[in-house]
Amino acid sequence: MQVITTANLTCPECSHVQRAEMPENACVHFFECDNCHALLKPLEGHCCVFCSYADTLCPIEQVEQEI
Ligand SMILES: [Zn+2]
């Protein structure tokens, strides 16, 4: 399967959309917004900021959904 490793992350504070690289084997718990410098954290029950705020699930979740 093809794992997507870039995502468009939308800041919940200012709605700024930024393109971000996702590591394939680690969860990203903190991400700083380029625009307003808010520190994004995963929502409750989510493994990483990408699953919470991006248009693409993180690589780890993509693999899990494939199985
Ligand atoms: Zn922001």
N, CA, C, O and the ligand as a Tripos MOL2 file, in Angstrom:
@<TRIPOS>MOLECULE
protein
  269   267    68     0     0
PROTEIN
NO_CHARGES

@<TRIPOS>ATOM
      1 N           0.8390   -1.2080    0.0000 N.3       1 MET1
      2 CA          0.0000    0.0000    0.0000 C.3       1 MET1
      3 C           0.8680    1.2500    0.0000 C.2       1 MET1
      4 O           2.0250    1.2240    0.4220 O.2       1 MET1
      5 N           0.3020    2.3150   -0.4690 N.am      2 GLN2
      6 CA          1.0190    3.5840   -0.5030 C.3       2 GLN2
      7 C           0.6450    4.3930    0.7320 C.2       2 GLN2
      8 O          -0.5190    4.7380    0.9390 O.2       2 GLN2
      9 N           1.6420    4.6860    1.5380 N.am      3 VAL3
     10 CA          1.3820    5.4850    2.7380 C.3       3 VAL3
     11 C           1.6410    6.9560    2.4240 C.2       3 VAL3
     12 O           2.6830    7.3200    1.8780 O.2       3 VAL3
     13 N           0.6870    7.7730    2.7750 N.am      4 ILE4
     14 CA          0.8260    9.2120    2.5490 C.3       4 ILE4
     15 C           1.6150    9.8060    3.7100 C.2       4 ILE4
     16 O           1.2920    9.5610    4.8720 O.2       4 ILE4
     17 N           2.6350   10.5760    3.4030 N.am      5 THR5
     18 CA          3.4780   11.1030    4.4820 C.3       5 THR5
     19 C           3.4660   12.6230    4.5720 C.2       5 THR5
     20 O           4.1800   13.2070    5.3860 O.2       5 THR5
     21 N           2.6600   13.2570    3.7410 N.am      6 THR6
     22 CA          2.4830   14.6960    3.9290 C.3       6 THR6
     23 C           1.0080   14.9640    4.1250 C.2       6 THR6
     24 O           0.1630   14.3020    3.5240 O.2       6 THR6
     25 N           0.7020   15.9260    4.9580 N.am      7 ALA7
     26 CA         -0.6810   16.2290    5.2650 C.3       7 ALA7
     27 C          -0.8660   17.7380    5.3280 C.2       7 ALA7
     28 O           0.0770   18.4890    5.5790 O.2       7 ALA7
     29 N          -2.0960   18.1600    5.0970 N.am      8 ASN8
     30 CA         -2.4420   19.5620    5.2910 C.3       8 ASN8
     31 C          -3.0620   19.6900    6.6700 C.2       8 ASN8
     32 O          -4.1450   19.1680    6.9380 O.2       8 ASN8
     33 N          -2.3660   20.3810    7.5210 N.am      9 LEU9
     34 CA         -2.7690   20.5030    8.9110 C.3       9 LEU9
     35 C          -3.4780   21.8420    9.0970 C.2       9 LEU9
     36 O          -2.9410   22.8900    8.7390 O.2       9 LEU9
     37 N          -4.6610   21.8040    9.6460 N.am     10 THR10
     38 CA         -5.4050   23.0450    9.8610 C.3      10 THR10
     39 C          -5.3390   23.4370   11.3240 C.2      10 THR10
     40 O          -5.7230   22.6640   12.2010 O.2      10 THR10
     41 N          -4.8530   24.6340   11.5820 N.am     11 CYS11
     42 CA         -4.7500   25.1100   12.9560 C.3      11 CYS11
     43 C          -6.1430   25.3980   13.5120 C.2      11 CYS11
     44 O          -6.9240   26.1130   12.8860 O.2      11 CYS11
     45 N          -6.4570   24.8430   14.6870 N.am     12 PRO12
     46 CA         -7.7770   25.0770   15.2870 C.3      12 PRO12
     47 C          -7.9240   26.4930   15.8350 C.2      12 PRO12
     48 O          -9.0390   26.9520   16.0850 O.2      12 PRO12
     49 N          -6.8090   27.1790   16.0200 N.am     13 GLU13
     50 CA         -6.8450   28.5320   16.5930 C.3      13 GLU13
     51 C          -7.1030   29.5890   15.5240 C.2      13 GLU13
     52 O          -7.9350   30.4780   15.7060 O.2      13 GLU13
     53 N          -6.3810   29.4850   14.4060 N.am     14 CYS14
     54 CA         -6.4600   30.5480   13.4010 C.3      14 CYS14
     55 C          -6.8920   30.0450   12.0260 C.2      14 CYS14
     56 O          -6.9900   30.8350   11.0870 O.2      14 CYS14
     57 N          -7.1530   28.7380   11.8910 N.am     15 SER15
     58 CA         -7.5870   28.1290   10.6270 C.3      15 SER15
     59 C          -6.5320   28.1890    9.5260 C.2      15 SER15
     60 O          -6.8390   27.9530    8.3570 O.2      15 SER15
     61 N          -5.3220   28.4950    9.8840 N.am     16 HIS16
     62 CA         -4.2300   28.4900    8.9240 C.3      16 HIS16
     63 C          -3.9320   27.0460    8.5130 C.2      16 HIS16
     64 O          -3.8330   26.1600    9.3610 O.2      16 HIS16
     65 N          -3.7910   26.8200    7.2110 N.am     17 VAL17
     66 CA         -3.4840   25.4750    6.7240 C.3      17 VAL17
     67 C          -2.0180   25.4140    6.3390 C.2      17 VAL17
     68 O          -1.5210   26.2580    5.5940 O.2      17 VAL17
     69 N          -1.3380   24.4150    6.8510 N.am     18 GLN18
     70 CA          0.0740   24.2740    6.5520 C.3      18 GLN18
     71 C           0.3750   22.8420    6.1670 C.2      18 GLN18
     72 O          -0.2160   21.9010    6.6960 O.2      18 GLN18
     73 N           1.2990   22.6930    5.2440 N.am     19 ARG19
     74 CA          1.7010   21.3770    4.7960 C.3      19 ARG19
     75 C           2.7700   20.8550    5.7380 C.2      19 ARG19
     76 O           3.7270   21.5650    6.0480 O.2      19 ARG19
     77 N           2.6170   19.6310    6.1910 N.am     20 ALA20
     78 CA          3.5730   19.0870    7.1520 C.3      20 ALA20
     79 C           3.9390   17.6590    6.7940 C.2      20 ALA20
     80 O           3.1170   16.9000    6.2820 O.2      20 ALA20
     81 N           5.1600   17.3140    7.0660 N.am     21 GLU21
     82 CA          5.6560   15.9510    6.8740 C.3      21 GLU21
     83 C           5.2810   15.1020    8.0760 C.2      21 GLU21
     84 O           5.3990   15.5440    9.2190 O.2      21 GLU21
     85 N           4.8320   13.8890    7.8170 N.am     22 MET22
     86 CA          4.5090   12.9900    8.9240 C.3      22 MET22
     87 C           5.5640   11.8880    8.9850 C.2      22 MET22
     88 O           5.8260   11.2280    7.9790 O.2      22 MET22
     89 N           6.1650   11.6850   10.1430 N.am     23 PRO23
     90 CA          7.0920   10.5530   10.2780 C.3      23 PRO23
     91 C           6.3150    9.2500   10.1430 C.2      23 PRO23
     92 O           5.1790    9.1520   10.6070 O.2      23 PRO23
     93 N           6.9280    8.2360    9.5030 N.am     24 GLU24
     94 CA          6.1880    7.0040    9.2220 C.3      24 GLU24
     95 C           6.0770    6.0780   10.4160 C.2      24 GLU24
     96 O           5.2270    5.1880   10.4360 O.2      24 GLU24
     97 N           6.9240    6.2770   11.4070 N.am     25 ASN25
     98 CA          6.9400    5.3120   12.5080 C.3      25 ASN25
     99 C           6.8990    5.9680   13.8840 C.2      25 ASN25
    100 O           7.3160    5.3730   14.8770 O.2      25 ASN25
    101 N           6.3980    7.1860   13.9340 N.am     26 ALA26
    102 CA          6.2920    7.8480   15.2260 C.3      26 ALA26
    103 C           5.0560    8.7350   15.2220 C.2      26 ALA26
    104 O           4.6150    9.2140   14.1770 O.2      26 ALA26
    105 N           4.5100    8.9400   16.4070 N.am     27 CYS27
    106 CA          3.3680    9.8330   16.5270 C.3      27 CYS27
    107 C           3.8700   11.2350   16.8780 C.2      27 CYS27
    108 O           4.7950   11.3980   17.6740 O.2      27 CYS27
    109 N           3.2480   12.2290   16.2720 N.am     28 VAL28
    110 CA          3.6260   13.6110   16.5580 C.3      28 VAL28
    111 C           2.5930   14.1830   17.5330 C.2      28 VAL28
    112 O           1.4260   14.3700   17.1880 O.2      28 VAL28
    113 N           3.0440   14.4520   18.7410 N.am     29 HIS29
    114 CA          2.1200   14.9040   19.7830 C.3      29 HIS29
    115 C           2.0190   16.4100   19.8690 C.2      29 HIS29
    116 O           1.0510   16.9460   20.4070 O.2      29 HIS29
    117 N           3.0170   17.0940   19.3400 N.am     30 PHE30
    118 CA          3.0090   18.5530   19.4090 C.3      30 PHE30
    119 C           3.3860   19.1240   18.0600 C.2      30 PHE30
    120 O           4.2900   18.6280   17.3870 O.2      30 PHE30
    121 N           2.6840   20.1660   17.6780 N.am     31 PHE31
    122 CA          2.9990   20.8230   16.4160 C.3      31 PHE31
    123 C           2.7320   22.3080   16.5910 C.2      31 PHE31
    124 O           1.6660   22.7160   17.0530 O.2      31 PHE31
    125 N           3.7220   23.1060   16.2140 N.am     32 GLU32
    126 CA          3.5240   24.5480   16.3710 C.3      32 GLU32
    127 C           3.0160   25.1510   15.0810 C.2      32 GLU32
    128 O           3.5760   24.9130   14.0100 O.2      32 GLU32
    129 N           1.9650   25.9250   15.1820 N.am     33 CYS33
    130 CA          1.3880   26.5780   14.0100 C.3      33 CYS33
    131 C           2.3690   27.6170   13.4630 C.2      33 CYS33
    132 O           2.9350   28.4210   14.2040 O.2      33 CYS33
    133 N           2.5500   27.5710   12.1290 N.am     34 ASP34
    134 CA          3.4340   28.5390   11.4580 C.3      34 ASP34
    135 C           2.9420   29.9650   11.6130 C.2      34 ASP34
    136 O           3.7270   30.9120   11.6700 O.2      34 ASP34
    137 N           1.6560   30.0930   11.6790 N.am     35 ASN35
    138 CA          1.0420   31.4180   11.6200 C.3      35 ASN35
    139 C           0.8820   32.0720   12.9950 C.2      35 ASN35
    140 O           1.3600   33.1840   13.2170 O.2      35 ASN35
    141 N           0.2080   31.3750   13.9180 N.am     36 CYS36
    142 CA         -0.0740   31.9980   15.2170 C.3      36 CYS36
    143 C           0.7810   31.4050   16.3340 C.2      36 CYS36
    144 O           0.7130   31.8530   17.4780 O.2      36 CYS36
    145 N           1.5870   30.3940   15.9950 N.am     37 HIS37
    146 CA          2.4980   29.7510   16.9550 C.3      37 HIS37
    147 C           1.7790   29.0830   18.1280 C.2      37 HIS37
    148 O           2.3590   28.8840   19.1950 O.2      37 HIS37
    149 N           0.5240   28.7450   17.9150 N.am     38 ALA38
    150 CA         -0.1820   27.9460   18.9150 C.3      38 ALA38
    151 C           0.4320   26.5490   18.9240 C.2      38 ALA38
    152 O           0.8150   26.0260   17.8770 O.2      38 ALA38
    153 N           0.5220   25.9630   20.0800 N.am     39 LEU39
    154 CA          1.0360   24.6010   20.1890 C.3      39 LEU39
    155 C          -0.1580   23.6450   20.1280 C.2      39 LEU39
    156 O          -0.9780   23.5900   21.0440 O.2      39 LEU39
    157 N          -0.2330   22.8970   19.0290 N.am     40 LEU40
    158 CA         -1.3440   21.9780   18.8470 C.3      40 LEU40
    159 C          -1.0400   20.6650   19.5470 C.2      40 LEU40
    160 O           0.0820   20.1600   19.5040 O.2      40 LEU40
    161 N          -2.0660   20.1260   20.1910 N.am     41 LYS41
    162 CA         -1.9490   18.8210   20.8480 C.3      41 LYS41
    163 C          -3.0750   17.9380   20.3300 C.2      41 LYS41
    164 O          -4.1180   18.4440   19.9150 O.2      41 LYS41
    165 N          -2.8750   16.6210   20.3510 N.am     42 PRO42
    166 CA         -3.9320   15.7340   19.8570 C.3      42 PRO42
    167 C          -5.2040   15.8500   20.7000 C.2      42 PRO42
    168 O          -5.1390   16.0600   21.9110 O.2      42 PRO42
    169 N          -6.3560   15.7110   20.0500 N.am     43 LEU43
    170 CA         -7.6180   15.6800   20.7770 C.3      43 LEU43
    171 C          -7.6960   14.3640   21.5410 C.2      43 LEU43
    172 O          -6.9920   13.4040   21.2310 O.2      43 LEU43
    173 N          -8.5540   14.3430   22.5320 N.am     44 GLU44
    174 CA         -8.7100   13.1340   23.3560 C.3      44 GLU44
    175 C          -9.0550   11.9170   22.4860 C.2      44 GLU44
    176 O          -9.9700   11.9710   21.6650 O.2      44 GLU44
    177 N          -8.3210   10.8370   22.6730 N.am     45 GLY45
    178 CA         -8.5800    9.6220   21.9160 C.3      45 GLY45
    179 C          -7.8260    9.5440   20.6040 C.2      45 GLY45
    180 O          -7.8440    8.5030   19.9480 O.2      45 GLY45
    181 N          -7.1650   10.6170   20.2060 N.am     46 HIS46
    182 CA         -6.3800   10.5970   18.9790 C.3      46 HIS46
    183 C          -4.9170   10.3410   19.3120 C.2      46 HIS46
    184 O          -4.4270   10.7270   20.3730 O.2      46 HIS46
    185 N          -4.2270    9.6790   18.3800 N.am     47 CYS47
    186 CA         -2.8330    9.3140   18.6690 C.3      47 CYS47
    187 C          -1.8650   10.4420   18.3920 C.2      47 CYS47
    188 O          -0.7720   10.4710   18.9570 O.2      47 CYS47
    189 N          -2.2480   11.3780   17.5260 N.am     48 CYS48
    190 CA         -1.2930   12.4240   17.1670 C.3      48 CYS48
    191 C          -2.0210   13.6320   16.5940 C.2      48 CYS48
    192 O          -3.2190   13.5690   16.3210 O.2      48 CYS48
    193 N          -1.3060   14.7170   16.4150 N.am     49 VAL49
    194 CA         -1.9380   15.9490   15.9150 C.3      49 VAL49
    195 C          -2.4830   15.7850   14.5040 C.2      49 VAL49
    196 O          -3.4330   16.4740   14.1320 O.2      49 VAL49
    197 N          -1.9020   14.8880   13.7090 N.am     50 PHE50
    198 CA         -2.3910   14.7200   12.3450 C.3      50 PHE50
    199 C          -3.7760   14.0890   12.3350 C.2      50 PHE50
    200 O          -4.6400   14.4950   11.5580 O.2      50 PHE50
    201 N          -3.9900   13.0960   13.1970 N.am     51 CYS51
    202 CA         -5.3150   12.4700   13.2620 C.3      51 CYS51
    203 C          -6.3530   13.4720   13.7430 C.2      51 CYS51
    204 O          -7.5300   13.3370   13.4060 O.2      51 CYS51
    205 N          -5.9580   14.4660   14.5150 N.am     52 SER52
    206 CA         -6.8900   15.4480   15.0460 C.3      52 SER52
    207 C          -7.1530   16.6050   14.0940 C.2      52 SER52
    208 O          -8.2910   17.0580   13.9750 O.2      52 SER52
    209 N          -6.1260   17.0860   13.4200 N.am     53 TYR53
    210 CA         -6.2660   18.3400   12.6790 C.3      53 TYR53
    211 C          -5.9570   18.2700   11.1960 C.2      53 TYR53
    212 O          -6.2330   19.2230   10.4680 O.2      53 TYR53
    213 N          -5.3900   17.1640   10.7300 N.am     54 ALA54
    214 CA         -4.9970   17.1170    9.3210 C.3      54 ALA54
    215 C          -6.0660   16.4400    8.4690 C.2      54 ALA54
    216 O          -6.9730   15.7870    8.9860 O.2      54 ALA54
    217 N          -5.9410   16.6100    7.1570 N.am     55 ASP55
    218 CA         -6.8860   15.9870    6.2350 C.3      55 ASP55
    219 C          -6.5390   14.5320    5.9540 C.2      55 ASP55
    220 O          -7.2650   13.8380    5.2430 O.2      55 ASP55
    221 N          -5.4200   14.0740    6.5180 N.am     56 THR56
    222 CA         -4.9560   12.7070    6.3020 C.3      56 THR56
    223 C          -4.6280   12.0930    7.6520 C.2      56 THR56
    224 O          -4.0730   12.7570    8.5270 O.2      56 THR56
    225 N          -4.9750   10.8150    7.8190 N.am     57 LEU57
    226 CA         -4.5830   10.1400    9.0510 C.3      57 LEU57
    227 C          -3.0750    9.9280    9.0320 C.2      57 LEU57
    228 O          -2.4630    9.8970    7.9650 O.2      57 LEU57
    229 N          -2.4820    9.7850   10.1980 N.am     58 CYS58
    230 CA         -1.0400    9.5700   10.2600 C.3      58 CYS58
    231 C          -0.7040    8.1980    9.6680 C.2      58 CYS58
    232 O          -1.5660    7.3210    9.6120 O.2      58 CYS58
    233 N           0.5410    8.0100    9.2260 N.am     59 PRO59
    234 CA          0.9370    6.7380    8.5950 C.3      59 PRO59
    235 C           0.6160    5.5050    9.4330 C.2      59 PRO59
    236 O           0.2370    4.4700    8.8860 O.2      59 PRO59
    237 N           0.7600    5.6020   10.7360 N.am     60 ILE60
    238 CA          0.4760    4.4610   11.6000 C.3      60 ILE60
    239 C          -0.9960    4.0610   11.5180 C.2      60 ILE60
    240 O          -1.3220    2.8760   11.4400 O.2      60 ILE60
    241 N          -1.8870    5.0630   11.5360 N.am     61 GLU61
    242 CA         -3.3170    4.7750   11.4210 C.3      61 GLU61
    243 C          -3.6900    4.3020   10.0240 C.2      61 GLU61
    244 O          -4.5710    3.4570    9.8640 O.2      61 GLU61
    245 N          -3.0220    4.8470    9.0170 N.am     62 GLN62
    246 CA         -3.2860    4.4050    7.6480 C.3      62 GLN62
    247 C          -3.0010    2.9190    7.5020 C.2      62 GLN62
    248 O          -3.7650    2.1890    6.8710 O.2      62 GLN62
    249 N          -1.8850    2.4730    8.0950 N.am     63 VAL63
    250 CA         -1.5220    1.0560    8.0290 C.3      63 VAL63
    251 C          -2.5260    0.2200    8.8000 C.2      63 VAL63
    252 O          -2.9220   -0.8490    8.3360 O.2      63 VAL63
    253 N          -2.9420    0.6840    9.9570 N.am     64 GLU64
    254 CA         -3.8970   -0.0740   10.7690 C.3      64 GLU64
    255 C          -5.2390   -0.2250   10.0770 C.2      64 GLU64
    256 O          -5.8860   -1.2670   10.1890 O.2      64 GLU64
    257 N          -5.6610    0.8120    9.3600 N.am     65 GLN65
    258 CA         -6.9420    0.7400    8.6730 C.3      65 GLN65
    259 C          -6.8910   -0.2120    7.4860 C.2      65 GLN65
    260 O          -7.9180   -0.7430    7.0630 O.2      65 GLN65
    261 N          -5.7050   -0.4230    6.9590 N.am     66 GLU66
    262 CA         -5.5220   -1.2930    5.8050 C.3      66 GLU66
    263 C          -5.6370   -2.7640    6.2090 C.2      66 GLU66
    264 O          -6.0580   -3.5920    5.4020 O.2      66 GLU66
    265 N          -5.2720   -3.0930    7.4330 N.am     67 ILE67
    266 CA         -5.2610   -4.4900    7.9040 C.3      67 ILE67
    267 C          -6.6890   -4.9810    8.1580 C.2      67 ILE67
    268 O          -6.8860   -6.1280    8.5580 O.2      67 ILE67
    269 ZN         -2.5760   28.9880   14.0910 Zn       68 ZN68
@<TRIPOS>BOND
     1     1     2 1
     2     2     3 1
     3     3     4 2
     4     3     5 am
     5     5     6 1
     6     6     7 1
     7     7     8 2
     8     7     9 am
     9     9    10 1
    10    10    11 1
    11    11    12 2
    12    11    13 am
    13    13    14 1
    14    14    15 1
    15    15    16 2
    16    15    17 am
    17    17    18 1
    18    18    19 1
    19    19    20 2
    20    19    21 am
    21    21    22 1
    22    22    23 1
    23    23    24 2
    24    23    25 am
    25    25    26 1
    26    26    27 1
    27    27    28 2
    28    27    29 am
    29    29    30 1
    30    30    31 1
    31    31    32 2
    32    31    33 am
    33    33    34 1
    34    34    35 1
    35    35    36 2
    36    35    37 am
    37    37    38 1
    38    38    39 1
    39    39    40 2
    40    39    41 am
    41    41    42 1
    42    42    43 1
    43    43    44 2
    44    43    45 am
    45    45    46 1
    46    46    47 1
    47    47    48 2
    48    47    49 am
    49    49    50 1
    50    50    51 1
    51    51    52 2
    52    51    53 am
    53    53    54 1
    54    54    55 1
    55    55    56 2
    56    55    57 am
    57    57    58 1
    58    58    59 1
    59    59    60 2
    60    59    61 am
    61    61    62 1
    62    62    63 1
    63    63    64 2
    64    63    65 am
    65    65    66 1
    66    66    67 1
    67    67    68 2
    68    67    69 am
    69    69    70 1
    70    70    71 1
    71    71    72 2
    72    71    73 am
    73    73    74 1
    74    74    75 1
    75    75    76 2
    76    75    77 am
    77    77    78 1
    78    78    79 1
    79    79    80 2
    80    79    81 am
    81    81    82 1
    82    82    83 1
    83    83    84 2
    84    83    85 am
    85    85    86 1
    86    86    87 1
    87    87    88 2
    88    87    89 am
    89    89    90 1
    90    90    91 1
    91    91    92 2
    92    91    93 am
    93    93    94 1
    94    94    95 1
    95    95    96 2
    96    95    97 am
    97    97    98 1
    98    98    99 1
    99    99   100 2
   100    99   101 am
   101   101   102 1
   102   102   103 1
   103   103   104 2
   104   103   105 am
   105   105   106 1
   106   106   107 1
   107   107   108 2
   108   107   109 am
   109   109   110 1
   110   110   111 1
   111   111   112 2
   112   111   113 am
   113   113   114 1
   114   114   115 1
   115   115   116 2
   116   115   117 am
   117   117   118 1
   118   118   119 1
   119   119   120 2
   120   119   121 am
   121   121   122 1
   122   122   123 1
   123   123   124 2
   124   123   125 am
   125   125   126 1
   126   126   127 1
   127   127   128 2
   128   127   129 am
   129   129   130 1
   130   130   131 1
   131   131   132 2
   132   131   133 am
   133   133   134 1
   134   134   135 1
   135   135   136 2
   136   135   137 am
   137   137   138 1
   138   138   139 1
   139   139   140 2
   140   139   141 am
   141   141   142 1
   142   142   143 1
   143   143   144 2
   144   143   145 am
   145   145   146 1
   146   146   147 1
   147   147   148 2
   148   147   149 am
   149   149   150 1
   150   150   151 1
   151   151   152 2
   152   151   153 am
   153   153   154 1
   154   154   155 1
   155   155   156 2
   156   155   157 am
   157   157   158 1
   158   158   159 1
   159   159   160 2
   160   159   161 am
   161   161   162 1
   162   162   163 1
   163   163   164 2
   164   163   165 am
   165   165   166 1
   166   166   167 1
   167   167   168 2
   168   167   169 am
   169   169   170 1
   170   170   171 1
   171   171   172 2
   172   171   173 am
   173   173   174 1
   174   174   175 1
   175   175   176 2
   176   175   177 am
   177   177   178 1
   178   178   179 1
   179   179   180 2
   180   179   181 am
   181   181   182 1
   182   182   183 1
   183   183   184 2
   184   183   185 am
   185   185   186 1
   186   186   187 1
   187   187   188 2
   188   187   189 am
   189   189   190 1
   190   190   191 1
   191   191   192 2
   192   191   193 am
   193   193   194 1
   194   194   195 1
   195   195   196 2
   196   195   197 am
   197   197   198 1
   198   198   199 1
   199   199   200 2
   200   199   201 am
   201   201   202 1
   202   202   203 1
   203   203   204 2
   204   203   205 am
   205   205   206 1
   206   206   207 1
   207   207   208 2
   208   207   209 am
   209   209   210 1
   210   210   211 1
   211   211   212 2
   212   211   213 am
   213   213   214 1
   214   214   215 1
   215   215   216 2
   216   215   217 am
   217   217   218 1
   218   218   219 1
   219   219   220 2
   220   219   221 am
   221   221   222 1
   222   222   223 1
   223   223   224 2
   224   223   225 am
   225   225   226 1
   226   226   227 1
   227   227   228 2
   228   227   229 am
   229   229   230 1
   230   230   231 1
   231   231   232 2
   232   231   233 am
   233   233   234 1
   234   234   235 1
   235   235   236 2
   236   235   237 am
   237   237   238 1
   238   238   239 1
   239   239   240 2
   240   239   241 am
   241   241   242 1
   242   242   243 1
   243   243   244 2
   244   243   245 am
   245   245   246 1
   246   246   247 1
   247   247   248 2
   248   247   249 am
   249   249   250 1
   250   250   251 1
   251   251   252 2
   252   251   253 am
   253   253   254 1
   254   254   255 1
   255   255   256 2
   256   255   257 am
   257   257   258 1
   258   258   259 1
   259   259   260 2
   260   259   261 am
   261   261   262 1
   262   262   263 1
   263   263   264 2
   264   263   265 am
   265   265   266 1
   266   266   267 1
   267   267   268 2
@<TRIPOS>SUBSTRUCTURE
     1 MET1         2 RESIDUE 1 A MET
     2 GLN2         6 RESIDUE 1 A GLN
     3 VAL3        10 RESIDUE 1 A VAL
     4 ILE4        14 RESIDUE 1 A ILE
     5 THR5        18 RESIDUE 1 A THR
     6 THR6        22 RESIDUE 1 A THR
     7 ALA7        26 RESIDUE 1 A ALA
     8 ASN8        30 RESIDUE 1 A ASN
     9 LEU9        34 RESIDUE 1 A LEU
    10 THR10       38 RESIDUE 1 A THR
    11 CYS11       42 RESIDUE 1 A CYS
    12 PRO12       46 RESIDUE 1 A PRO
    13 GLU13       50 RESIDUE 1 A GLU
    14 CYS14       54 RESIDUE 1 A CYS
    15 SER15       58 RESIDUE 1 A SER
    16 HIS16       62 RESIDUE 1 A HIS
    17 VAL17       66 RESIDUE 1 A VAL
    18 GLN18       70 RESIDUE 1 A GLN
    19 ARG19       74 RESIDUE 1 A ARG
    20 ALA20       78 RESIDUE 1 A ALA
    21 GLU21       82 RESIDUE 1 A GLU
    22 MET22       86 RESIDUE 1 A MET
    23 PRO23       90 RESIDUE 1 A PRO
    24 GLU24       94 RESIDUE 1 A GLU
    25 ASN25       98 RESIDUE 1 A ASN
    26 ALA26      102 RESIDUE 1 A ALA
    27 CYS27      106 RESIDUE 1 A CYS
    28 VAL28      110 RESIDUE 1 A VAL
    29 HIS29      114 RESIDUE 1 A HIS
    30 PHE30      118 RESIDUE 1 A PHE
    31 PHE31      122 RESIDUE 1 A PHE
    32 GLU32      126 RESIDUE 1 A GLU
    33 CYS33      130 RESIDUE 1 A CYS
    34 ASP34      134 RESIDUE 1 A ASP
    35 ASN35      138 RESIDUE 1 A ASN
    36 CYS36      142 RESIDUE 1 A CYS
    37 HIS37      146 RESIDUE 1 A HIS
    38 ALA38      150 RESIDUE 1 A ALA
    39 LEU39      154 RESIDUE 1 A LEU
    40 LEU40      158 RESIDUE 1 A LEU
    41 LYS41      162 RESIDUE 1 A LYS
    42 PRO42      166 RESIDUE 1 A PRO
    43 LEU43      170 RESIDUE 1 A LEU
    44 GLU44      174 RESIDUE 1 A GLU
    45 GLY45      178 RESIDUE 1 A GLY
    46 HIS46      182 RESIDUE 1 A HIS
    47 CYS47      186 RESIDUE 1 A CYS
    48 CYS48      190 RESIDUE 1 A CYS
    49 VAL49      194 RESIDUE 1 A VAL
    50 PHE50      198 RESIDUE 1 A PHE
    51 CYS51      202 RESIDUE 1 A CYS
    52 SER52      206 RESIDUE 1 A SER
    53 TYR53      210 RESIDUE 1 A TYR
    54 ALA54      214 RESIDUE 1 A ALA
    55 ASP55      218 RESIDUE 1 A ASP
    56 THR56      222 RESIDUE 1 A THR
    57 LEU57      226 RESIDUE 1 A LEU
    58 CYS58      230 RESIDUE 1 A CYS
    59 PRO59      234 RESIDUE 1 A PRO
    60 ILE60      238 RESIDUE 1 A ILE
    61 GLU61      242 RESIDUE 1 A GLU
    62 GLN62      246 RESIDUE 1 A GLN
    63 VAL63      250 RESIDUE 1 A VAL
    64 GLU64      254 RESIDUE 1 A GLU
    65 GLN65      258 RESIDUE 1 A GLN
    66 GLU66      262 RESIDUE 1 A GLU
    67 ILE67      266 RESIDUE 1 A ILE
    68 ZN68       269 GROUP 0 **** ****
